[in-house]
Amino acid sequence: MIRKKIKPKWSLGDYANLINTLAAHANIISLEEYAASSPGLWLRHDVELDDEAAVAMAKLENNKGISATYFICFESPYLPIDQAISLTQEIKNLGHNIGIHRLWGKKYSNGFRIVAQLTEKEYFRVTFHAPGVDMCDQALEEFGSPVYSNICNGTGEYFSDSTGNWRWGHPINDYRDRVPFQLLTHPFWWSSDIKGKQIALNEGCMFFPQIINGTI
């Protein structure tokens, strides 16, 4: 296999600058407010690898007085279960909300039980890992509907760094005021440590098909 050379594209400092710029024009809102189509910026993070990058991002947001939602993938081959549990607790202690990043097509995740125990909640926030083209049909019927409702209905803005590049436009250049605005980032893309990028672009490419085929 030809390994792709990795060059850091973004840094945690770049993320801080991005959030500072966006927060100057939009209120930071919760998932519940976003699902209710309230105008503002909802910060979403999907975490499949590199727990250290996720903690660093969570600390940065905490220092800014910002609360985001972190969706942990408990089935990721690159995030051992003990690390996932520890990460969930640490991010929760930093004042952030916790959700489950569920494998697409899989009805159950070990995360349901774990998150219920750690958060003492019966309601689960869910996102899907590398969903297919029929994502909206399933997402609006299941746990993911609060996350995907505005995307699928076309009533809000959605920007994602899923492939290591901005997709669906640039969050600063294409931001529209007075609409629900979801910003999805993956902490490992913003880390100065290239190990997460190395995995996603090389040996982990089958686990990250969005990098190859451009799914959501």
MDAnalysis code that builds the backbone (N, CA, C; Angstrom):
import MDAnalysis as mda
import numpy as np

u = mda.Universe.empty(648, n_residues=216, atom_resindex=np.repeat(np.arange(216), 3), trajectory=True)
u.add_TopologyAttr("name", ["N", "CA", "C"] * 216)
u.add_TopologyAttr("resid", np.arange(1, 217))
u.add_TopologyAttr("resname", ["MET", "ILE", "ARG", "LYS", "LYS", "ILE", "LYS", "PRO", "LYS", "TRP", "SER", "LEU", "GLY", "ASP", "TYR", "ALA", "ASN", "LEU", "ILE", "ASN", "THR", "LEU", "ALA", "ALA", "HIS", "ALA", "ASN", "ILE", "ILE", "SER", "LEU", "GLU", "GLU", "TYR", "ALA", "ALA", "SER", "SER", "PRO", "GLY", "LEU", "TRP", "LEU", "ARG", "HIS", "ASP", "VAL", "GLU", "LEU", "ASP", "ASP", "GLU", "ALA", "ALA", "VAL", "ALA", "MET", "ALA", "LYS", "LEU", "GLU", "ASN", "ASN", "LYS", "GLY", "ILE", "SER", "ALA", "THR", "TYR", "PHE", "ILE", "CYS", "PHE", "GLU", "SER", "PRO", "TYR", "LEU", "PRO", "ILE", "ASP", "GLN", "ALA", "ILE", "SER", "LEU", "THR", "GLN", "GLU", "ILE", "LYS", "ASN", "LEU", "GLY", "HIS", "ASN", "ILE", "GLY", "ILE", "HIS", "ARG", "LEU", "TRP", "GLY", "LYS", "LYS", "TYR", "SER", "ASN", "GLY", "PHE", "ARG", "ILE", "VAL", "ALA", "GLN", "LEU", "THR", "GLU", "LYS", "GLU", "TYR", "PHE", "ARG", "VAL", "THR", "PHE", "HIS", "ALA", "PRO", "GLY", "VAL", "ASP", "MET", "CYS", "ASP", "GLN", "ALA", "LEU", "GLU", "GLU", "PHE", "GLY", "SER", "PRO", "VAL", "TYR", "SER", "ASN", "ILE", "CYS", "ASN", "GLY", "THR", "GLY", "GLU", "TYR", "PHE", "SER", "ASP", "SER", "THR", "GLY", "ASN", "TRP", "ARG", "TRP", "GLY", "HIS", "PRO", "ILE", "ASN", "ASP", "TYR", "ARG", "ASP", "ARG", "VAL", "PRO", "PHE", "GLN", "LEU", "LEU", "THR", "HIS", "PRO", "PHE", "TRP", "TRP", "SER", "SER", "ASP", "ILE", "LYS", "GLY", "LYS", "GLN", "ILE", "ALA", "LEU", "ASN", "GLU", "GLY", "CYS", "MET", "PHE", "PHE", "PRO", "GLN", "ILE", "ILE", "ASN", "GLY", "THR", "ILE"])
u.atoms.positions = np.array([
    [0.839, -1.191, 0.000],
    [0.000, 0.000, 0.000],
    [0.878, 1.247, 0.000],
    [0.547, 2.205, -0.870],
    [1.275, 3.467, -0.900],
    [0.731, 4.363, 0.200],
    [1.589, 4.733, 1.101],
    [1.156, 5.566, 2.214],
    [1.174, 7.036, 1.801],
    [0.106, 7.727, 2.142],
    [0.027, 9.144, 1.836],
    [0.849, 9.940, 2.840],
    [1.584, 10.913, 2.330],
    [2.344, 11.780, 3.212],
    [1.397, 12.760, 3.894],
    [1.633, 12.950, 5.178],
    [0.738, 13.786, 5.964],
    [1.405, 15.114, 6.283],
    [0.692, 16.183, 6.001],
    [1.148, 17.507, 6.396],
    [0.041, 18.154, 7.237],
    [0.387, 18.650, 8.418],
    [-0.632, 19.314, 9.236],
    [-1.274, 20.463, 8.470],
    [-2.594, 20.435, 8.346],
    [-3.306, 21.489, 7.622],
    [-3.894, 22.502, 8.584],
    [-4.489, 21.977, 9.657],
    [-5.103, 22.834, 10.660],
    [-4.443, 22.571, 12.007],
    [-4.549, 23.532, 12.894],
    [-4.039, 23.389, 14.258],
    [-5.150, 23.744, 15.234],
    [-4.911, 23.468, 16.497],
    [-5.885, 23.836, 17.515],
    [-6.034, 25.360, 17.569],
    [-4.951, 26.055, 17.293],
    [-5.030, 27.510, 17.222],
    [-5.932, 27.972, 16.093],
    [-5.892, 27.258, 14.964],
    [-6.785, 27.577, 13.851],
    [-8.243, 27.371, 14.261],
    [-8.487, 26.311, 15.036],
    [-9.853, 26.070, 15.502],
    [-10.307, 27.192, 16.429],
    [-9.426, 27.626, 17.316],
    [-9.758, 28.724, 18.217],
    [-10.104, 29.981, 17.429],
    [-9.327, 30.283, 16.397],
    [-9.600, 31.459, 15.570],
    [-10.930, 31.323, 14.832],
    [-11.216, 30.104, 14.356],
    [-12.469, 29.850, 13.658],
    [-13.659, 30.104, 14.579],
    [-13.588, 29.558, 15.790],
    [-14.688, 29.720, 16.734],
    [-14.839, 31.186, 17.154],
    [-13.728, 31.868, 17.367],
    [-13.791, 33.288, 17.730],
    [-14.505, 34.094, 16.639],
    [-14.175, 33.798, 15.384],
    [-14.787, 34.519, 14.265],
    [-16.277, 34.232, 14.164],
    [-16.634, 32.956, 14.266],
    [-18.048, 32.583, 14.154],
    [-18.863, 33.095, 15.332],
    [-18.293, 33.004, 16.539],
    [-19.019, 33.425, 17.739],
    [-19.255, 34.930, 17.764],
    [-18.486, 35.667, 16.980],
    [-18.697, 37.113, 16.899],
    [-19.954, 37.450, 16.106],
    [-20.458, 36.468, 15.354],
    [-21.635, 36.700, 14.518],
    [-22.833, 35.841, 14.903],
    [-22.622, 34.836, 15.743],
    [-23.708, 33.916, 16.068],
    [-23.620, 33.470, 17.519],
    [-24.765, 33.243, 18.116],
    [-24.801, 32.679, 19.460],
    [-24.479, 31.190, 19.396],
    [-23.772, 30.699, 20.417],
    [-23.535, 29.259, 20.534],
    [-24.781, 28.642, 21.143],
    [-25.358, 27.672, 20.461],
    [-26.603, 27.077, 20.925],
    [-26.411, 25.585, 21.212],
    [-27.383, 25.004, 21.918],
    [-27.354, 23.576, 22.256],
    [-27.980, 22.765, 21.130],
    [-27.826, 21.446, 21.225],
    [-28.464, 20.563, 20.246],
    [-29.973, 20.728, 20.285],
    [-30.522, 20.862, 21.478],
    [-31.976, 21.012, 21.602],
    [-32.451, 22.287, 20.903],
    [-31.690, 23.367, 21.057],
    [-32.053, 24.622, 20.378],
    [-31.896, 24.483, 18.873],
    [-30.836, 23.795, 18.464],
    [-30.617, 23.564, 17.043],
    [-31.765, 22.743, 16.448],
    [-32.163, 21.699, 17.150],
    [-33.242, 20.835, 16.661],
    [-34.561, 21.587, 16.568],
    [-34.716, 22.621, 17.413],
    [-35.924, 23.440, 17.385],
    [-35.827, 24.559, 16.346],
    [-34.771, 24.502, 15.518],
    [-34.532, 25.471, 14.442],
    [-34.264, 26.875, 14.961],
    [-33.697, 26.961, 16.168],
    [-33.297, 28.271, 16.679],
    [-32.058, 28.742, 15.927],
    [-31.981, 30.024, 15.582],
    [-30.788, 30.520, 14.891],
    [-29.581, 30.489, 15.814],
    [-28.437, 30.177, 15.270],
    [-27.222, 30.129, 16.078],
    [-26.314, 29.004, 15.636],
    [-25.197, 28.877, 16.327],
    [-24.147, 27.923, 15.983],
    [-24.119, 26.772, 16.984],
    [-24.323, 25.564, 16.473],
    [-24.201, 24.366, 17.313],
    [-22.912, 23.652, 16.947],
    [-22.082, 23.394, 17.971],
    [-20.787, 22.757, 17.769],
    [-20.885, 21.260, 18.015],
    [-20.570, 20.488, 16.995],
    [-20.629, 19.021, 17.067],
    [-19.244, 18.458, 16.763],
    [-18.850, 17.463, 17.548],
    [-17.586, 16.768, 17.309],
    [-17.841, 15.262, 17.276],
    [-17.402, 14.592, 16.220],
    [-17.439, 13.132, 16.155],
    [-16.037, 12.625, 16.465],
    [-15.955, 11.661, 17.393],
    [-14.646, 11.190, 17.855],
    [-14.527, 9.689, 17.627],
    [-13.694, 9.316, 16.651],
    [-13.449, 7.902, 16.354],
    [-12.033, 7.485, 16.712],
    [-11.150, 8.442, 16.919],
    [-9.754, 8.145, 17.253],
    [-9.117, 9.377, 17.881],
    [-7.915, 9.171, 18.454],
    [-7.120, 10.243, 19.044],
    [-7.855, 10.948, 20.188],
    [-7.950, 10.248, 21.306],
    [-8.621, 10.817, 22.475],
    [-7.915, 12.062, 22.987],
    [-6.597, 12.129, 22.824],
    [-5.864, 13.297, 23.299],
    [-6.270, 14.557, 22.536],
    [-6.493, 14.423, 21.237],
    [-6.931, 15.569, 20.446],
    [-8.315, 16.036, 20.892],
    [-9.189, 15.079, 21.215],
    [-10.535, 15.435, 21.666],
    [-10.493, 16.176, 23.000],
    [-9.662, 15.710, 23.918],
    [-9.544, 16.377, 25.223],
    [-8.978, 17.781, 25.057],
    [-7.992, 17.929, 24.200],
    [-7.396, 19.248, 23.971],
    [-8.434, 20.230, 23.435],
    [-9.267, 19.778, 22.519],
    [-10.304, 20.641, 21.967],
    [-11.356, 20.968, 23.018],
    [-11.711, 19.971, 23.826],
    [-12.705, 20.181, 24.881],
    [-12.207, 21.186, 25.915],
    [-10.926, 21.123, 26.231],
    [-10.349, 22.074, 27.184],
    [-10.334, 23.486, 26.610],
    [-9.999, 23.599, 25.345],
    [-9.990, 24.915, 24.704],
    [-11.379, 25.547, 24.771],
    [-12.396, 24.772, 24.430],
    [-13.767, 25.294, 24.462],
    [-14.179, 25.640, 25.885],
    [-13.816, 24.788, 26.831],
    [-14.140, 25.051, 28.233],
    [-13.525, 26.364, 28.699],
    [-12.289, 26.617, 28.295],
    [-11.616, 27.865, 28.675],
    [-12.298, 29.088, 28.081],
    [-13.011, 28.896, 26.981],
    [-13.746, 29.985, 26.346],
    [-15.183, 30.090, 26.853],
    [-15.543, 29.188, 27.775],
    [-16.907, 29.193, 28.286],
    [-17.913, 28.633, 27.307],
    [-17.443, 27.771, 26.404],
    [-18.287, 27.203, 25.355],
    [-18.583, 25.742, 25.653],
    [-19.838, 25.351, 25.437],
    [-20.226, 23.946, 25.582],
    [-20.559, 23.372, 24.214],
    [-19.958, 22.232, 23.891],
    [-20.199, 21.553, 22.620],
    [-20.769, 20.160, 22.910],
    [-21.046, 19.417, 21.862],
    [-21.506, 18.035, 22.010],
    [-20.503, 17.109, 21.340],
    [-19.981, 16.156, 22.115],
    [-18.994, 15.193, 21.628],
    [-19.656, 13.829, 21.454],
    [-19.610, 13.308, 20.255],
    [-20.192, 12.004, 19.942],
    [-19.055, 10.984, 19.862],
    [-19.029, 10.070, 20.818],
    [-17.948, 9.102, 20.952],
    [-18.316, 7.800, 20.238],
    [-17.385, 7.294, 19.433],
    [-17.615, 6.021, 18.740],
    [-17.040, 4.880, 19.575],
    [-17.904, 4.156, 20.237],
    [-17.478, 3.072, 21.117],
    [-17.139, 1.801, 20.346],
    [-17.421, 1.764, 19.067],
    [-17.091, 0.602, 18.237],
    [-15.878, 0.854, 17.348],
    [-15.239, 1.984, 17.491],
    [-14.096, 2.277, 16.632],
    [-12.920, 1.364, 16.965],
    [-12.285, 0.785, 15.945],
    [-11.094, -0.043, 16.196],
    [-9.891, 0.798, 16.618],
    [-10.032, 2.110, 16.530],
    [-8.923, 3.007, 16.857],
    [-9.144, 3.773, 18.161],
    [-10.196, 3.364, 18.901],
    [-10.473, 3.972, 20.195],
    [-10.857, 2.858, 21.173],
    [-9.868, 2.252, 21.837],
    [-10.150, 1.156, 22.770],
    [-11.222, 1.553, 23.787],
    [-11.997, 0.578, 24.200],
    [-13.155, 0.862, 25.040],
    [-12.772, 1.559, 26.344],
    [-11.641, 1.184, 26.939],
    [-11.241, 1.848, 28.177],
    [-10.902, 3.312, 27.931],
    [-10.301, 3.610, 26.785],
    [-10.028, 5.001, 26.434],
    [-11.321, 5.756, 26.168],
    [-12.258, 5.099, 25.506],
    [-13.536, 5.744, 25.197],
    [-14.298, 6.098, 26.474],
    [-14.278, 5.196, 27.456],
    [-14.966, 5.459, 28.720],
    [-14.299, 6.604, 29.464],
    [-12.970, 6.561, 29.548],
    [-12.228, 7.623, 30.216],
    [-12.442, 8.963, 29.524],
    [-12.431, 8.947, 28.207],
    [-12.644, 10.160, 27.427],
    [-14.031, 10.726, 27.676],
    [-15.025, 9.880, 27.695],
    [-16.398, 10.319, 27.947],
    [-16.503, 11.040, 29.277],
    [-15.918, 10.466, 30.302],
    [-15.979, 11.074, 31.630],
    [-15.237, 12.408, 31.667],
    [-14.063, 12.454, 31.050],
    [-13.266, 13.685, 31.090],
    [-13.955, 14.823, 30.343],
    [-14.510, 14.523, 29.191],
    [-15.189, 15.559, 28.422],
    [-16.450, 16.027, 29.150],
    [-17.173, 15.094, 29.760],
    [-18.348, 15.458, 30.548],
    [-17.947, 16.380, 31.695],
    [-16.831, 16.089, 32.358],
    [-16.376, 16.917, 33.477],
    [-15.947, 18.308, 33.035],
    [-15.658, 18.457, 31.736],
    [-15.291, 19.770, 31.203],
    [-16.520, 20.572, 30.773],
    [-17.698, 20.049, 31.072],
    [-18.926, 20.799, 30.833],
    [-19.568, 20.604, 29.479],
    [-19.162, 19.562, 28.768],
    [-19.714, 19.316, 27.442],
    [-20.769, 18.215, 27.485],
    [-21.588, 18.185, 26.464],
    [-22.582, 17.131, 26.328],
    [-21.972, 15.935, 25.604],
    [-22.511, 14.769, 25.906],
    [-21.989, 13.520, 25.351],
    [-23.055, 12.841, 24.500],
    [-22.640, 12.329, 23.361],
    [-23.518, 11.545, 22.513],
    [-22.797, 10.299, 22.030],
    [-23.473, 9.519, 21.219],
    [-22.939, 8.262, 20.700],
    [-22.792, 8.366, 19.192],
    [-21.612, 8.065, 18.712],
    [-21.346, 8.031, 17.277],
    [-21.494, 6.577, 16.845],
    [-22.644, 6.262, 16.296],
    [-23.015, 4.879, 16.019],
    [-22.618, 4.461, 14.613],
    [-22.160, 3.223, 14.487],
    [-21.824, 2.713, 13.166],
    [-23.081, 2.636, 12.309],
    [-22.982, 3.134, 11.094],
    [-24.123, 3.129, 10.179],
    [-24.577, 1.705, 9.896],
    [-25.880, 1.474, 10.037],
    [-26.434, 0.157, 9.788],
    [-26.450, -0.754, 10.994],
    [-25.839, -0.314, 12.086],
    [-25.811, -1.130, 13.299],
    [-26.845, -0.587, 14.280],
    [-27.732, -1.461, 14.743],
    [-28.846, -1.011, 15.573],
    [-28.465, -0.743, 17.014],
    [-27.365, -1.330, 17.469],
    [-27.015, -1.174, 18.888],
    [-25.554, -0.769, 19.018],
    [-25.261, -0.010, 20.040],
    [-23.896, 0.378, 20.352],
    [-23.644, 0.136, 21.828],
    [-22.448, -0.333, 22.170],
    [-22.085, -0.472, 23.576],
    [-22.168, 0.863, 24.291],
    [-22.093, 1.925, 23.517],
    [-22.134, 3.255, 24.104],
    [-23.433, 3.581, 24.800],
    [-24.551, 2.965, 24.398],
    [-25.829, 3.257, 25.027],
    [-25.765, 2.993, 26.532],
    [-25.287, 1.830, 26.894],
    [-25.205, 1.468, 28.312],
    [-24.178, 2.331, 29.034],
    [-23.033, 2.523, 28.410],
    [-21.947, 3.270, 29.050],
    [-22.334, 4.712, 29.286],
    [-22.874, 5.356, 28.265],
    [-23.254, 6.763, 28.397],
    [-24.398, 6.920, 29.399],
    [-25.324, 5.965, 29.412],
    [-26.419, 6.029, 30.385],
    [-25.882, 6.005, 31.817],
    [-24.882, 5.167, 32.059],
    [-24.303, 5.074, 33.400],
    [-23.534, 6.337, 33.781],
    [-22.805, 6.913, 32.813],
    [-21.962, 8.063, 33.108],
    [-22.742, 9.368, 33.190],
    [-23.815, 9.469, 32.430],
    [-24.570, 10.724, 32.396],
    [-25.873, 10.657, 33.181],
    [-26.276, 9.434, 33.559],
    [-27.521, 9.221, 34.292],
    [-28.723, 9.764, 33.514],
    [-28.653, 9.604, 32.182],
    [-29.742, 10.037, 31.312],
    [-30.242, 8.863, 30.496],
    [-31.529, 8.918, 30.167],
    [-32.099, 7.881, 29.322],
    [-32.199, 8.336, 27.864],
    [-32.036, 9.640, 27.645],
    [-32.106, 10.170, 26.295],
    [-30.706, 10.187, 25.688],
    [-30.599, 9.698, 24.475],
    [-29.287, 9.600, 23.856],
    [-29.210, 10.452, 22.601],
    [-28.188, 11.266, 22.554],
    [-27.864, 11.978, 21.320],
    [-27.058, 11.018, 20.451],
    [-27.401, 10.929, 19.177],
    [-26.748, 9.954, 18.299],
    [-26.389, 10.599, 16.969],
    [-25.179, 10.299, 16.493],
    [-24.809, 10.583, 15.106],
    [-24.381, 9.275, 14.465],
    [-24.328, 9.272, 13.147],
    [-23.975, 8.069, 12.414],
    [-22.586, 8.205, 11.811],
    [-21.826, 7.123, 11.878],
    [-20.502, 7.103, 11.269],
    [-20.597, 6.697, 9.809],
    [-20.157, 7.588, 8.904],
    [-20.132, 7.332, 7.463],
    [-21.466, 6.802, 6.941],
    [-22.554, 7.575, 7.120],
    [-23.853, 7.107, 6.629],
    [-23.905, 7.079, 5.116],
    [-24.853, 6.305, 4.598],
    [-24.987, 6.177, 3.151],
    [-25.886, 7.240, 2.562],
    [-26.213, 7.081, 1.295],
    [-27.000, 8.090, 0.597],
    [-28.446, 8.151, 1.097],
    [-28.908, 7.069, 1.755],
    [-30.273, 7.071, 2.284],
    [-30.300, 7.502, 3.735],
    [-29.278, 8.250, 4.135],
    [-29.138, 8.644, 5.526],
    [-30.372, 9.347, 6.068],
    [-30.947, 10.263, 5.321],
    [-32.055, 11.057, 5.847],
    [-33.270, 10.208, 6.177],
    [-33.582, 9.232, 5.337],
    [-34.751, 8.392, 5.581],
    [-34.653, 7.677, 6.916],
    [-33.466, 7.162, 7.235],
    [-33.298, 6.440, 8.490],
    [-33.090, 7.386, 9.663],
    [-32.308, 8.439, 9.446],
    [-31.958, 9.337, 10.539],
    [-33.169, 10.034, 11.114],
    [-34.114, 10.408, 10.281],
    [-35.288, 11.127, 10.770],
    [-36.263, 10.223, 11.503],
    [-36.073, 8.908, 11.396],
    [-36.942, 7.956, 12.073],
    [-36.333, 7.454, 13.375],
    [-35.025, 7.688, 13.567],
    [-34.341, 7.103, 14.703],
    [-33.785, 8.163, 15.628],
    [-32.820, 7.734, 16.457],
    [-32.249, 8.607, 17.472],
    [-31.587, 9.851, 16.874],
    [-31.134, 9.756, 15.653],
    [-30.360, 10.846, 15.079],
    [-31.163, 12.043, 14.626],
    [-32.489, 11.992, 14.706],
    [-33.300, 13.056, 14.124],
    [-32.984, 14.448, 14.652],
    [-32.682, 14.664, 15.944],
    [-32.352, 16.024, 16.371],
    [-31.111, 16.575, 15.681],
    [-30.187, 15.703, 15.357],
    [-28.945, 16.131, 14.715],
    [-29.152, 16.415, 13.240],
    [-29.929, 15.569, 12.576],
    [-30.011, 15.617, 11.127],
    [-31.245, 16.333, 10.574],
    [-32.155, 16.736, 11.437],
    [-33.425, 17.288, 10.956],
    [-33.228, 18.501, 10.056],
    [-32.435, 19.468, 10.486],
    [-32.251, 20.675, 9.685],
    [-31.427, 20.421, 8.429],
    [-30.534, 19.423, 8.489],
    [-29.761, 19.067, 7.292],
    [-30.693, 18.477, 6.234],
    [-31.493, 17.499, 6.656],
    [-32.334, 16.778, 5.714],
    [-33.497, 17.624, 5.199],
    [-33.977, 18.535, 6.039],
    [-35.096, 19.378, 5.638],
    [-34.663, 20.643, 4.915],
    [-33.364, 20.876, 4.881],
    [-32.864, 22.059, 4.194],
    [-33.145, 23.362, 4.906],
    [-33.352, 23.290, 6.225],
    [-33.718, 24.489, 6.980],
    [-32.538, 25.099, 7.738],
    [-31.359, 24.543, 7.563],
    [-30.202, 25.085, 8.262],
    [-28.921, 24.886, 7.469],
    [-27.853, 25.454, 7.982],
    [-26.546, 25.313, 7.348],
    [-25.774, 24.168, 8.004],
    [-24.957, 23.480, 7.209],
    [-24.156, 22.365, 7.706],
    [-22.783, 22.419, 7.053],
    [-21.747, 22.430, 7.898],
    [-20.380, 22.422, 7.401],
    [-19.607, 21.327, 8.123],
    [-18.810, 20.578, 7.367],
    [-18.127, 19.415, 7.915],
    [-16.687, 19.350, 7.422],
    [-15.801, 18.914, 8.315],
    [-14.394, 18.702, 7.956],
    [-14.084, 17.226, 7.767],
    [-15.099, 16.426, 7.452],
    [-14.992, 14.966, 7.479],
    [-13.832, 14.398, 6.667],
    [-13.462, 15.037, 5.583],
    [-12.411, 14.501, 4.731],
    [-11.068, 15.202, 4.941],
    [-11.009, 16.049, 5.942],
    [-9.810, 16.855, 6.129],
    [-9.860, 18.123, 5.307],
    [-11.014, 18.348, 4.685],
    [-11.282, 19.568, 3.934],
    [-12.700, 20.028, 4.266],
    [-12.971, 21.293, 4.070],
    [-14.333, 21.761, 4.309],
    [-15.246, 21.258, 3.207],
    [-16.383, 20.745, 3.636],
    [-17.385, 20.240, 2.710],
    [-18.673, 21.022, 2.892],
    [-19.432, 21.141, 1.834],
    [-20.698, 21.884, 1.845],
    [-20.463, 23.383, 2.046],
    [-19.288, 23.844, 1.626],
    [-18.979, 25.258, 1.762],
    [-18.009, 25.511, 2.900],
    [-17.624, 26.764, 3.046],
    [-16.716, 27.162, 4.124],
    [-17.515, 27.851, 5.225],
    [-17.322, 27.472, 6.496],
    [-18.170, 28.004, 7.566],
    [-18.100, 29.520, 7.742],
    [-16.998, 30.136, 7.355],
    [-16.914, 31.595, 7.468],
    [-17.418, 32.262, 6.187],
    [-16.961, 31.780, 5.059],
    [-17.335, 32.419, 3.790],
    [-18.808, 32.225, 3.443],
    [-19.386, 31.080, 3.842],
    [-20.742, 30.740, 3.409],
    [-21.752, 30.767, 4.546],
    [-21.377, 31.341, 5.658],
    [-22.287, 31.429, 6.806],
    [-23.460, 32.352, 6.498],
    [-24.663, 31.912, 6.854],
    [-25.854, 32.743, 6.724],
    [-26.412, 33.028, 8.106],
    [-26.721, 34.265, 8.355],
    [-27.250, 34.668, 9.654],
    [-28.705, 34.238, 9.781],
    [-29.134, 34.117, 11.043],
    [-30.533, 33.860, 11.388],
    [-31.037, 32.489, 10.949],
    [-30.131, 31.503, 10.852],
    [-30.540, 30.125, 10.580],
    [-29.807, 29.194, 11.538],
    [-30.314, 27.984, 11.780],
    [-29.556, 26.993, 12.561],
    [-28.293, 26.610, 11.792],
    [-27.194, 26.541, 12.484],
    [-25.892, 26.361, 11.838],
    [-25.144, 25.270, 12.583],
    [-24.941, 24.127, 11.928],
    [-24.220, 23.004, 12.536],
    [-22.796, 22.945, 11.994],
    [-21.844, 22.964, 12.918],
    [-20.438, 22.845, 12.545],
    [-19.903, 21.524, 13.083],
    [-19.608, 20.598, 12.170],
    [-19.052, 19.298, 12.558],
    [-17.547, 19.305, 12.356],
    [-16.818, 19.040, 13.424],
    [-15.374, 18.877, 13.311],
    [-14.952, 17.588, 13.998],
    [-13.844, 17.041, 13.514],
    [-13.234, 15.846, 14.083],
    [-11.917, 16.295, 14.712],
    [-11.775, 16.199, 16.015],
    [-10.603, 16.778, 16.687],
    [-9.256, 16.369, 16.103],
    [-9.142, 15.139, 15.589],
    [-7.825, 14.707, 15.121],
    [-7.339, 15.516, 13.926],
    [-8.263, 16.078, 13.131],
    [-7.834, 16.905, 12.004],
    [-7.174, 18.200, 12.470],
    [-7.436, 18.597, 13.724],
    [-6.970, 19.885, 14.241],
    [-5.811, 19.721, 15.216],
    [-5.269, 18.539, 15.303],
    [-4.170, 18.253, 16.220],
    [-2.831, 18.436, 15.513],
    [-1.833, 18.915, 16.249],
    [-0.485, 19.025, 15.694],
    [0.180, 17.655, 15.583],
    [-0.368, 16.675, 16.305],
    [0.120, 15.301, 16.227],
    [-0.510, 14.647, 14.995],
    [0.294, 14.138, 14.092],
    [-0.237, 13.621, 12.833],
    [-0.734, 12.186, 12.914],
    [-0.680, 11.546, 14.100],
    [-1.010, 10.121, 14.153],
    [-2.455, 9.843, 13.726],
    [-3.397, 10.704, 14.133],
    [-4.788, 10.494, 13.738],
    [-4.981, 10.648, 12.250],
    [-4.363, 11.661, 11.667],
    [-4.452, 11.877, 10.227],
    [-3.827, 10.696, 9.474],
    [-2.717, 10.190, 10.004],
    [-2.032, 9.060, 9.383],
    [-2.946, 7.843, 9.314],
    [-3.656, 7.584, 10.394],
    [-4.577, 6.446, 10.422],
    [-5.712, 6.651, 9.437],
    [-6.354, 7.827, 9.479],
    [-7.526, 8.075, 8.638],
    [-7.203, 7.988, 7.161],
    [-6.025, 8.444, 6.755],
    [-5.690, 8.517, 5.345],
    [-4.980, 7.276, 4.813],
    [-4.568, 6.387, 5.712],
    [-3.840, 5.205, 5.263],
    [-4.509, 3.923, 5.740],
    [-4.028, 3.341, 6.842],
    [-4.555, 2.031, 7.231],
    [-6.013, 2.063, 7.669],
    [-6.513, 3.231, 8.040],
    [-7.903, 3.315, 8.476],
    [-8.863, 3.758, 7.396],
    [-8.430, 3.771, 6.144],
    [-9.262, 4.330, 5.087],
    [-10.567, 3.557, 4.897],
    [-10.576, 2.265, 5.218],
    [-11.821, 1.499, 5.104],
    [-12.816, 1.893, 6.188],
    [-12.303, 2.369, 7.319],
    [-13.193, 2.810, 8.399],
    [-13.666, 4.241, 8.167],
    [-12.987, 4.960, 7.301],
    [-13.361, 6.331, 6.978],
    [-13.655, 6.454, 5.485],
    [-14.712, 5.776, 5.004],
    [-14.990, 5.773, 3.567],
    [-15.350, 7.147, 3.027],
    [-15.776, 8.072, 3.905],
    [-16.117, 9.409, 3.432],
    [-14.922, 10.109, 2.788],
    [-13.728, 9.714, 3.207],
    [-12.520, 10.308, 2.622],
    [-12.373, 9.874, 1.164],
    [-12.875, 8.666, 0.863],
    [-12.752, 8.120, -0.487],
    [-13.969, 8.463, -1.344],
    [-15.193, 8.248, -0.774],
    [-16.365, 8.388, -1.617],
    [-17.203, 9.623, -1.340],
    [-16.807, 10.430, -0.327],
    [-17.478, 11.713, -0.122],
    [-18.838, 11.645, 0.511],
    [-19.153, 10.566, 1.275],
    [-20.432, 10.537, 1.985],
    [-20.417, 11.578, 3.094],
    [-21.571, 11.813, 3.704],
    [-21.710, 12.900, 4.657],
    [-20.855, 12.715, 5.891],
])
